[in-house]
């Protein structure tokens, strides 16, 4: 999935195409979640690729861990990796469909 693939495009009053707001679902704790220790060089997109095989799912890890405005992570921090990815993507699609 590309970054803006699911983001609707609309036209503003002056005829310029703009992206609509993207809504992200809440991600409650689940028994399938994993917890990892961040290592030097980890970024949310790289971790998403490691666990989900898709860098565009960076937002799942960011949302689950309250990360805003940065991609780099602090070594030694504990990061929650949501395991119920299919349900999370369904919820995302329902919010943005």
C-alpha positions in Angstrom: 0.0 0.0 0.0 1.4 3.4 -1.0 1.2 6.3 1.5 -1.7 8.1 0.0 -3.3 5.2 -1.9 -6.4 5.1 0.3 -6.7 8.8 0.8 -9.6 10.3 -1.2 -8.7 13.3 -3.4 -11.2 16.2 -3.7 -11.2 19.5 -5.4 -11.3 22.7 -3.4 -13.3 25.9 -4.2 -10.5 27.2 -6.5 -10.4 23.9 -8.5 -7.1 22.6 -6.9 -7.0 18.9 -6.1 -6.3 18.3 -2.4 -6.2 15.2 -0.2 -9.0 14.6 2.2 -8.2 13.9 5.9 -7.1 10.4 6.7 -8.5 8.9 9.9 -6.6 6.3 11.9 -8.5 3.8 14.1 -7.8 3.3 17.8 -5.6 0.2 18.3 -6.5 -1.5 21.6 -4.2 -4.0 23.3 -4.6 -7.5 22.0 -3.3 -10.9 23.1 -1.5 -11.2 19.7 0.6 -8.1 20.2 4.3 -8.4 20.5 6.6 -6.1 22.5 10.1 -5.5 21.3 13.1 -3.5 22.5 14.1 -0.8 20.0 17.7 -1.1 18.6 19.9 1.6 17.2 18.7 2.6 13.7 15.1 1.5 14.1 12.4 3.6 12.5 8.7 3.0 12.5 8.7 2.3 8.8 11.5 -0.2 9.0 9.9 -2.0 11.9 6.6 -2.1 10.0 8.5 -3.7 7.1 10.1 -6.2 9.4 6.9 -7.3 11.1 4.3 -6.7 8.3 6.3 -6.8 5.2 5.0 -3.3 4.3 6.6 0.0 5.1 3.4 1.9 4.5 1.9 0.3 7.7 4.2 2.5 9.8 1.1 4.3 11.1 -0.1 1.1 12.9 3.0 1.1 15.1 3.0 4.8 15.5 -0.7 4.9 16.5 -0.3 2.0 18.9 2.6 3.6 20.6 1.5 7.3 20.6 4.4 8.3 18.3 3.8 11.6 16.5 6.0 13.7 14.3 9.1 11.5 14.1 10.2 8.3 12.4 13.3 7.6 14.5 13.0 5.6 17.7 15.1 5.7 20.9 17.2 2.6 21.5 16.1 0.7 24.6 12.5 1.8 24.4 9.8 -0.9 24.4 7.6 -0.8 21.3 4.2 -2.6 20.9 3.8 -4.4 17.6 0.0 -5.0 17.1 -0.6 -8.5 15.9 -4.2 -8.1 14.7 -3.2 -6.3 11.5 -6.0 -7.5 9.3 -8.6 -6.2 11.8 -6.7 -2.9 12.1 -6.7 -2.5 8.3 -10.4 -3.3 8.1 -11.1 -0.6 10.7 -8.9 1.9 8.8 -10.8 1.1 5.6 -14.1 1.5 7.3 -13.1 5.0 8.6 -11.8 6.2 5.3 -13.9 4.3 2.8 
